[in-house]
Amino acid sequence: MMTKKTFCIPFAVLLALTMFGCGDSGPRMTPVTVTITQKGSPLAGATVSAASSDEQGNSASALTDASGTATLQTPARGPGVLPGEYNVAVTKWESYTVPAPSSDDPSGVATEQKNILPAKYANHSTSGFKLTVGTSAFTETFDISE
């Protein structure tokens, strides 16, 4: 037979775990804001992506606003970036129309996209842009000089 005292102790432990959690929910995300400029002018509508330079496979990305600024977010955890070393790539896609490849298209045109930035910036390994993310929020500026 369970006494009142024996029942209360496990109940109190369960209640404390429910109210206060079972510990840390994983690594803390660090807020990271990047500003992308091209020859010193803000680059709006650019996609910024950061890929971890180690084998962790962490990544984050965002789209720049009118001032060239973007706050990086991770696919699974939302705003912020896990601490670590990252290589950064930047692309800016523009749509344009071309003649349709077949006569089945009634409009006679098709839409294609082209990255308007130099190709080296689209690759994490060749852009030359790097982030070192610690535990404190920060802002970094990258300039595309071409």
N, C-alpha and C positions, 0 to 999 in steps of 0.2 A: 504494500500500500504506500502511495506517495503522500508525503506530508506536505503541508502548506509551505514550509520553508524550502523543501526540495523543489517544489514547483516554481516558486518565486525566483530563484536564482537563474535558471535557464531562461525564464520569461524576461527577466531584466536584461540579460545579455542580448537576447534576440531583439528586444525593443531598442537598446542602445545601438546595435548594428544597423537597424532599420532607420533610425533617426539620423545617425552621424555617418553612415556609409562604412564600407569595409576597408577603407584605405584610399590610396592614390588611384585615380582613374587612368593613369598612364602618364606619359611625358607631357609636360606643359608646352603649349604652343606659344611661340614668340611672334608678336605683331611685327610684320616687316612691310614697309612701304617703299616702293621704288618709283623713281621719276626717270622717264626716258626722254632724252632730247636728241634731236638730229641737227648737227652743226649749231648747237646752243639753243635751238627753238623747241618748245614742247612738241612731242609726237603723240597726238591723240589717236585712239583706235588701234593701238598696237597690242599684240598679245605678248605678254612676258611670261616665260616659263622657267622655273628653276628645277634642276635635277641634281640629286645628291651625287657628289663625286666619289663616294664610297659604294660599297655593294648593298647598302641599306634599301635602295630603291625609292627613297622618299622624293616627293615632288610637290610643287605648288605652282599656281599660275593665276593670272588676272589680266584684265583688259584695261588699258590706260584711258583716262578721262581727257577732257579738253585741255587740262594743264599738263598732260603727260604723266600723270600720277596714277599708280595702281597699288592696292593693298593685296598682297599675295594670300591665297587660300589653298588648302590641301584638299584633294578630292574626298577623302573619307572623314576628315575632322573639322572642316570648315575654315574660318579665318585663322591666319597665323601659319607659322612654319616650325617644324621640329628643329631643334638645335642641330647644327652640323655644317659641313662645307658643301656649297652648291655651285654648279656651273649654270649660267643664265643664257637663254636664247631669246631673241626678239624677232617677231615677224609682223608685217602689216599687209593685210590682204585687201586688194581692190578687185571689184568685179567689172568685167567688160563683156561686150557682146561680140560674137563672131558668127560668120555664116554657119547655119545648121549643117551638120555632116550628112544629113539625109533629107530627101524630099518629103518624108513622112511628117516632118514638123511644119505645121501650117504657118507659123510666124516667119519661118525662114532664117531665124537666128537662134543661137544658143548662148548661155551665160557661162563664162569661165572665170576663174580667180587666179590672180598672180600676186606673189609676194613682191612688193615694190622696194624692199630693202636689199642691200647687198647680201648675197647668199651666205657669206661667212657668219652673219649674225643669227641665222636661222638654226645653226648647229651649236649645241651646248659645248662641244669640244673646241670649236674654232672662234667663237664670238670674242673671247678674251674677257668676258664679264664674269665675275665671281662674287659670291656672298659667303661670309662667315657669320653664321647665325648662332648667337649665344642665348642667354635668358632674358636680355633686356631689349625692349622695343627700339627700333631704329629705322632710319630712312637712308636709302642709298640712291645716288644718281649715276646713270650710265649715259654717255653721249656717243651717238653714232656719228662718226666724223666724216663719213662718206656720203 
